[in-house]
Amino acid sequence: MHVLGIDAGGTKTVCQLADQDGTVIAEARGAGANLKSVGHFGVERVFRGLVDDVLAHRDVHPDAICVGIAGADREDDADVVRDITRRLGHDVPTVVVNDALVALVAGVGELAAGVVIVAGTGSIAYGRDGAGRAARAGGWGYLLGDEGGGFWIGRAALSAVVRQFDQRGPSTLLTDLVLAQMGLTSPSQVIEAVYDHGLPRHVIAGIADVVQEATASGDAVAGEILARASGELASAAASVVTRLGMRGEVFQTVLAGGIFRGIPSLAADVERRMAEVAPRSIVRRLEIEPAYGAVTLALAAARGNVMLPSYL
């Protein structure tokens, strides 16, 4: 038996091929595959390339597939993803879930209670209690939310740059750092870069790296941006924990996503804030690919016993 687990994010997509024991025997990485960003044809193109890569030169066929992708809580989007996997030539049991769930499963296992805070290009908090009930907060996209995610942090840094230029805001190291990263010489060029050239969201999210650099150098403006980010992420987790009635329980809080890897101080601050939200929670960073959570759910689907949490 073999299964495919796919974690489709805004910046990158990871596909893993695993055997019946859950051993990953092939992995491929590609571009982001967010339905709202690249459309269903774009998602299909990414998926097709990755699936072809992991199955190349192997006489195996998947017995089940699990896809973790933003928006899968909406049944219409889930149906689109299932149609995509069928067009790839794999009409097998296919589980389509929110990408936060596969990150949680990768961190705590298939059925254990826990909370995951995902901070990548966007952000979301998701949790599951011991009775299999789920709650989420955030994940509303870059126009309506995604507070504390990479795009949100990068946009805040760009705002600080133009505010200093207008003399509406304080001086900040972010100006020189952001302009250097973007290959610009003046804040006046930011408008053209962002609006005229259609700067991709993942590029703006990449500015989060220099916010960390400026904070480490003692810049107060950058430090305030990261403080606000950690507060927003912890607030989303607090909403989930409270609705699930888990404030006094022992469970793991998993920090997933590239922002936590790139900005260690943000992870430390979120951990500190979570001690106030749920004192008995154990906070740790996810050290493996979230795609392995999709592998775990795909194996359960292949065996006919997958159990997905239901929202409150």
LOLUM-909109 format. One line per field, with one value per residue (C-alpha): residue number from 1; residue in one letter; x, y, z. Coordinates in nm, 3 decimals. Layout:
BEGIN
pos [NUM | ...];
code [a | ...];
xx [X | ...];
yy [Y | ...];
zz [Z | ...];
END
This chain:
BEGIN
pos [1 | 2 | 3 | 4 | 5 | 6 | 7 | 8 | 9 | 10 | 11 | 12 | 13 | 14 | 15 | 16 | 17 | 18 | 19 | 20 | 21 | 22 | 23 | 24 | 25 | 26 | 27 | 28 | 29 | 30 | 31 | 32 | 33 | 34 | 35 | 36 | 37 | 38 | 39 | 40 | 41 | 42 | 43 | 44 | 45 | 46 | 47 | 48 | 49 | 50 | 51 | 52 | 53 | 54 | 55 | 56 | 57 | 58 | 59 | 60 | 61 | 62 | 63 | 64 | 65 | 66 | 67 | 68 | 69 | 70 | 71 | 72 | 73 | 74 | 75 | 76 | 77 | 78 | 79 | 80 | 81 | 82 | 83 | 84 | 85 | 86 | 87 | 88 | 89 | 90 | 91 | 92 | 93 | 94 | 95 | 96 | 97 | 98 | 99 | 100 | 101 | 102 | 103 | 104 | 105 | 106 | 107 | 108 | 109 | 110 | 111 | 112 | 113 | 114 | 115 | 116 | 117 | 118 | 119 | 120 | 121 | 122 | 123 | 124 | 125 | 126 | 127 | 128 | 129 | 130 | 131 | 132 | 133 | 134 | 135 | 136 | 137 | 138 | 139 | 140 | 141 | 142 | 143 | 144 | 145 | 146 | 147 | 148 | 149 | 150 | 151 | 152 | 153 | 154 | 155 | 156 | 157 | 158 | 159 | 160 | 161 | 162 | 163 | 164 | 165 | 166 | 167 | 168 | 169 | 170 | 171 | 172 | 173 | 174 | 175 | 176 | 177 | 178 | 179 | 180 | 181 | 182 | 183 | 184 | 185 | 186 | 187 | 188 | 189 | 190 | 191 | 192 | 193 | 194 | 195 | 196 | 197 | 198 | 199 | 200 | 201 | 202 | 203 | 204 | 205 | 206 | 207 | 208 | 209 | 210 | 211 | 212 | 213 | 214 | 215 | 216 | 217 | 218 | 219 | 220 | 221 | 222 | 223 | 224 | 225 | 226 | 227 | 228 | 229 | 230 | 231 | 232 | 233 | 234 | 235 | 236 | 237 | 238 | 239 | 240 | 241 | 242 | 243 | 244 | 245 | 246 | 247 | 248 | 249 | 250 | 251 | 252 | 253 | 254 | 255 | 256 | 257 | 258 | 259 | 260 | 261 | 262 | 263 | 264 | 265 | 266 | 267 | 268 | 269 | 270 | 271 | 272 | 273 | 274 | 275 | 276 | 277 | 278 | 279 | 280 | 281 | 282 | 283 | 284 | 285 | 286 | 287 | 288 | 289 | 290 | 291 | 292 | 293 | 294 | 295 | 296 | 297 | 298 | 299 | 300 | 301 | 302 | 303 | 304 | 305 | 306 | 307 | 308 | 309 | 310 | 311 | 312];
code [m | h | v | l | g | i | d | a | g | g | t | k | t | v | c | q | l | a | d | q | d | g | t | v | i | a | e | a | r | g | a | g | a | n | l | k | s | v | g | h | f | g | v | e | r | v | f | r | g | l | v | d | d | v | l | a | h | r | d | v | h | p | d | a | i | c | v | g | i | a | g | a | d | r | e | d | d | a | d | v | v | r | d | i | t | r | r | l | g | h | d | v | p | t | v | v | v | n | d | a | l | v | a | l | v | a | g | v | g | e | l | a | a | g | v | v | i | v | a | g | t | g | s | i | a | y | g | r | d | g | a | g | r | a | a | r | a | g | g | w | g | y | l | l | g | d | e | g | g | g | f | w | i | g | r | a | a | l | s | a | v | v | r | q | f | d | q | r | g | p | s | t | l | l | t | d | l | v | l | a | q | m | g | l | t | s | p | s | q | v | i | e | a | v | y | d | h | g | l | p | r | h | v | i | a | g | i | a | d | v | v | q | e | a | t | a | s | g | d | a | v | a | g | e | i | l | a | r | a | s | g | e | l | a | s | a | a | a | s | v | v | t | r | l | g | m | r | g | e | v | f | q | t | v | l | a | g | g | i | f | r | g | i | p | s | l | a | a | d | v | e | r | r | m | a | e | v | a | p | r | s | i | v | r | r | l | e | i | e | p | a | y | g | a | v | t | l | a | l | a | a | a | r | g | n | v | m | l | p | s | y | l];
xx [0.000 | 0.115 | -0.034 | 0.024 | 0.021 | 0.015 | 0.052 | -0.039 | 0.061 | 0.071 | 0.446 | 0.534 | 0.371 | 0.517 | 0.413 | 0.524 | 0.488 | 0.479 | 0.436 | 0.195 | 0.422 | 0.422 | 0.781 | 0.832 | 1.005 | 0.992 | 0.931 | 0.892 | 0.859 | 0.704 | 0.541 | 0.248 | -0.093 | -0.352 | -0.682 | -0.761 | -0.418 | -0.343 | -0.685 | -0.772 | -0.561 | -0.261 | -0.319 | -0.354 | -0.028 | 0.161 | 0.004 | 0.069 | 0.436 | 0.488 | 0.293 | 0.479 | 0.808 | 0.741 | 0.599 | 0.867 | 1.045 | 0.837 | 0.584 | 0.345 | 0.002 | -0.146 | -0.426 | -0.538 | -0.453 | -0.482 | -0.453 | -0.417 | -0.501 | -0.633 | -1.007 | -1.085 | -1.338 | -1.559 | -1.714 | -1.705 | -1.327 | -1.287 | -1.484 | -1.256 | -0.949 | -1.100 | -1.173 | -0.811 | -0.678 | -0.911 | -0.785 | -0.436 | -0.547 | -0.585 | -0.951 | -0.886 | -1.017 | -0.918 | -0.935 | -0.931 | -0.883 | -0.766 | -0.386 | -0.388 | -0.527 | -0.243 | 0.006 | -0.169 | -0.170 | 0.199 | 0.267 | 0.043 | -0.079 | -0.401 | -0.643 | -0.479 | -0.614 | -0.401 | -0.372 | -0.166 | -0.070 | 0.035 | 0.231 | 0.345 | 0.249 | -0.085 | -0.189 | -0.450 | -0.503 | -0.676 | -0.753 | -0.914 | -1.033 | -1.043 | -1.398 | -1.300 | -1.452 | -1.262 | -1.244 | -1.045 | -0.964 | -0.801 | -0.726 | -0.941 | -0.688 | -0.463 | -0.741 | -0.948 | -0.697 | -0.397 | -0.263 | 0.085 | 0.163 | 0.448 | 0.246 | 0.099 | 0.447 | 0.594 | 0.310 | 0.356 | 0.727 | 0.649 | 0.403 | 0.671 | 0.906 | 0.663 | 0.550 | 0.910 | 0.948 | 0.638 | 0.766 | 0.448 | 0.632 | 0.955 | 1.291 | 1.354 | 1.630 | 1.361 | 1.391 | 1.743 | 1.692 | 1.366 | 1.488 | 1.804 | 1.602 | 1.370 | 1.654 | 1.522 | 1.703 | 1.417 | 1.086 | 0.921 | 0.987 | 0.782 | 0.455 | 0.572 | 0.714 | 0.399 | 0.123 | 0.257 | 0.460 | 0.207 | 0.452 | 0.352 | 0.232 | 0.508 | 0.767 | 0.609 | 0.603 | 0.977 | 1.030 | 0.956 | 1.318 | 1.449 | 1.199 | 1.373 | 1.711 | 1.607 | 1.457 | 1.781 | 1.962 | 1.737 | 1.497 | 1.184 | 0.954 | 1.044 | 1.017 | 0.667 | 0.562 | 0.675 | 0.511 | 0.182 | 0.228 | 0.281 | -0.015 | -0.241 | -0.126 | -0.172 | -0.513 | -0.626 | -0.506 | -0.681 | -1.010 | -0.972 | -0.867 | -1.154 | -1.423 | -1.301 | -1.292 | -0.922 | -0.775 | -0.707 | -0.614 | -0.280 | -0.219 | 0.044 | 0.047 | 0.237 | 0.397 | 0.411 | 0.512 | 0.815 | 0.771 | 0.841 | 1.156 | 1.275 | 1.189 | 1.278 | 1.195 | 0.836 | 0.807 | 0.947 | 0.703 | 0.404 | 0.514 | 0.527 | 0.180 | 0.039 | 0.146 | -0.121 | -0.383 | -0.337 | -0.078 | -0.062 | -0.009 | 0.330 | 0.442 | 0.687 | 0.784 | 0.690 | 1.017 | 0.886 | 0.699 | 0.326 | 0.280 | 0.346 | 0.016 | -0.147 | 0.034 | -0.107 | -0.463 | -0.419 | -0.311 | -0.624 | -0.835 | -0.672 | -0.762 | -1.115 | -1.098 | -1.014 | -1.175 | -1.192 | -1.289 | -1.611 | -1.641 | -1.832];
yy [0.000 | 0.350 | 0.691 | 1.052 | 1.338 | 1.692 | 2.016 | 2.310 | 2.648 | 3.001 | 2.995 | 2.629 | 2.290 | 1.962 | 1.616 | 1.297 | 0.936 | 0.688 | 0.313 | 0.124 | 0.176 | 0.553 | 0.559 | 0.844 | 0.706 | 1.016 | 1.388 | 1.673 | 2.049 | 2.309 | 2.649 | 2.760 | 2.620 | 2.839 | 2.816 | 3.184 | 3.293 | 3.069 | 2.922 | 2.558 | 2.531 | 2.665 | 2.419 | 2.133 | 2.230 | 2.230 | 1.903 | 1.728 | 1.819 | 1.707 | 1.381 | 1.295 | 1.361 | 1.133 | 0.852 | 0.874 | 0.543 | 0.369 | 0.101 | 0.212 | 0.365 | 0.552 | 0.380 | 0.707 | 1.076 | 1.349 | 1.715 | 1.989 | 2.322 | 2.657 | 2.694 | 2.323 | 2.401 | 2.526 | 2.225 | 2.389 | 2.431 | 2.074 | 1.944 | 2.138 | 1.977 | 1.629 | 1.688 | 1.791 | 1.467 | 1.266 | 1.451 | 1.349 | 0.991 | 0.881 | 0.807 | 0.676 | 0.776 | 1.141 | 1.340 | 1.718 | 1.916 | 2.254 | 2.279 | 2.363 | 2.018 | 1.837 | 2.052 | 1.960 | 1.589 | 1.607 | 1.757 | 1.562 | 1.257 | 1.155 | 1.178 | 1.359 | 1.689 | 1.993 | 2.335 | 2.451 | 2.809 | 2.838 | 3.146 | 3.129 | 3.375 | 3.390 | 3.272 | 3.060 | 2.893 | 2.556 | 2.317 | 1.982 | 1.857 | 1.503 | 1.452 | 1.526 | 1.873 | 2.146 | 2.524 | 2.772 | 3.143 | 3.349 | 3.225 | 3.497 | 3.587 | 3.885 | 4.140 | 4.045 | 3.908 | 3.672 | 3.880 | 3.780 | 3.601 | 3.688 | 3.911 | 4.100 | 4.156 | 4.258 | 4.499 | 4.655 | 4.704 | 4.873 | 5.098 | 5.196 | 5.283 | 5.515 | 5.671 | 5.765 | 5.906 | 6.124 | 6.225 | 6.079 | 5.804 | 5.750 | 5.680 | 5.311 | 5.080 | 4.911 | 5.178 | 5.087 | 4.715 | 4.693 | 4.906 | 4.694 | 4.372 | 4.508 | 4.652 | 5.008 | 5.333 | 5.547 | 5.491 | 5.680 | 5.369 | 5.147 | 5.252 | 5.141 | 4.814 | 4.722 | 4.851 | 4.878 | 4.557 | 4.356 | 4.246 | 3.888 | 3.831 | 3.583 | 3.849 | 4.093 | 3.811 | 3.770 | 4.117 | 3.960 | 3.844 | 4.200 | 4.287 | 4.021 | 4.169 | 4.521 | 4.398 | 4.218 | 4.549 | 4.721 | 4.896 | 4.992 | 5.010 | 4.660 | 4.528 | 4.672 | 4.502 | 4.163 | 4.227 | 4.299 | 3.986 | 3.758 | 3.917 | 3.851 | 3.488 | 3.420 | 3.589 | 3.356 | 3.056 | 3.186 | 3.202 | 2.839 | 2.717 | 2.900 | 2.774 | 2.418 | 2.451 | 2.356 | 2.638 | 2.414 | 2.101 | 1.946 | 1.951 | 2.045 | 2.375 | 2.335 | 2.632 | 2.566 | 2.770 | 2.945 | 3.262 | 3.076 | 2.929 | 3.262 | 3.468 | 3.268 | 3.560 | 3.552 | 3.186 | 3.262 | 3.548 | 3.339 | 3.067 | 3.324 | 3.451 | 3.097 | 3.039 | 3.291 | 3.142 | 2.776 | 2.732 | 2.353 | 2.356 | 2.245 | 2.473 | 2.347 | 2.411 | 2.161 | 2.007 | 1.790 | 1.874 | 1.929 | 1.707 | 1.412 | 1.488 | 1.445 | 1.112 | 1.001 | 1.089 | 0.929 | 0.602 | 0.611 | 0.674 | 0.381 | 0.158 | 0.291 | 0.437 | 0.804 | 1.019 | 1.391 | 1.643 | 1.836 | 2.208 | 2.326];
zz [0.000 | -0.082 | -0.015 | -0.112 | 0.138 | 0.003 | 0.199 | -0.024 | 0.117 | -0.013 | -0.076 | -0.126 | -0.174 | -0.046 | -0.166 | 0.012 | -0.103 | 0.185 | 0.226 | 0.451 | 0.752 | 0.708 | 0.584 | 0.339 | 0.032 | -0.189 | -0.146 | -0.393 | -0.341 | -0.563 | -0.579 | -0.368 | -0.458 | -0.292 | -0.483 | -0.433 | -0.552 | -0.851 | -0.939 | -0.995 | -1.310 | -1.121 | -0.837 | -1.085 | -1.256 | -0.924 | -0.807 | -1.137 | -1.134 | -0.775 | -0.806 | -1.126 | -0.945 | -0.647 | -0.863 | -1.133 | -1.203 | -0.936 | -1.019 | -0.747 | -0.744 | -0.449 | -0.259 | -0.101 | -0.108 | 0.151 | 0.058 | 0.316 | 0.158 | 0.274 | 0.213 | 0.237 | 0.512 | 0.229 | 0.057 | -0.287 | -0.262 | -0.133 | -0.434 | -0.670 | -0.513 | -0.535 | -0.904 | -0.954 | -0.803 | -1.027 | -1.334 | -1.232 | -1.294 | -0.932 | -0.862 | -0.510 | -0.166 | -0.131 | 0.192 | 0.155 | 0.476 | 0.595 | 0.585 | 0.955 | 1.035 | 0.858 | 1.050 | 1.376 | 1.291 | 1.199 | 1.540 | 1.780 | 1.589 | 1.422 | 1.714 | 2.007 | 2.132 | 2.056 | 1.899 | 1.606 | 1.524 | 1.161 | 1.053 | 0.694 | 0.423 | 0.606 | 0.950 | 1.128 | 1.465 | 1.474 | 1.756 | 1.832 | 2.170 | 2.304 | 2.176 | 1.816 | 1.807 | 1.624 | 1.622 | 1.418 | 1.423 | 1.153 | 0.805 | 0.651 | 0.382 | 0.332 | 0.283 | 0.586 | 0.832 | 0.841 | 1.130 | 1.239 | 0.913 | 0.682 | 0.449 | 0.745 | 0.893 | 0.556 | 0.487 | 0.833 | 0.756 | 0.423 | 0.601 | 0.853 | 0.568 | 0.392 | 0.720 | 0.800 | 0.449 | 0.505 | 0.849 | 0.994 | 1.176 | 1.365 | 1.211 | 1.165 | 1.045 | 0.835 | 0.568 | 0.459 | 0.513 | 0.322 | 0.033 | 0.005 | 0.001 | -0.267 | -0.475 | -0.442 | -0.366 | -0.234 | -0.054 | -0.342 | -0.556 | -0.328 | -0.492 | -0.834 | -0.700 | -0.508 | -0.733 | -1.087 | -1.083 | -0.883 | -0.616 | -0.521 | -0.167 | -0.090 | -0.180 | 0.064 | 0.319 | 0.266 | 0.412 | 0.752 | 0.757 | 0.773 | 1.046 | 1.255 | 1.161 | 1.259 | 1.586 | 1.673 | 1.617 | 1.870 | 1.632 | 1.829 | 1.526 | 1.408 | 1.762 | 1.792 | 1.468 | 1.599 | 1.936 | 1.761 | 1.548 | 1.847 | 2.022 | 1.723 | 1.689 | 2.059 | 2.050 | 1.770 | 1.968 | 2.279 | 2.088 | 1.982 | 2.327 | 2.497 | 2.260 | 2.301 | 2.680 | 2.696 | 2.905 | 3.204 | 3.012 | 2.923 | 2.549 | 2.292 | 2.109 | 1.784 | 1.608 | 1.234 | 0.932 | 0.793 | 0.998 | 1.323 | 1.167 | 1.033 | 1.341 | 1.654 | 1.881 | 1.755 | 1.852 | 2.198 | 2.250 | 2.140 | 2.383 | 2.663 | 2.580 | 2.560 | 2.921 | 3.014 | 2.781 | 2.874 | 3.154 | 3.117 | 2.742 | 2.611 | 2.328 | 2.067 | 1.709 | 1.440 | 1.326 | 1.042 | 0.723 | 0.775 | 0.471 | 0.700 | 0.870 | 0.529 | 0.493 | 0.828 | 0.726 | 0.383 | 0.549 | 0.765 | 0.454 | 0.273 | 0.568 | 0.578 | 0.929 | 0.885 | 1.156 | 1.092 | 1.361 | 1.320 | 1.390 | 1.692];
END
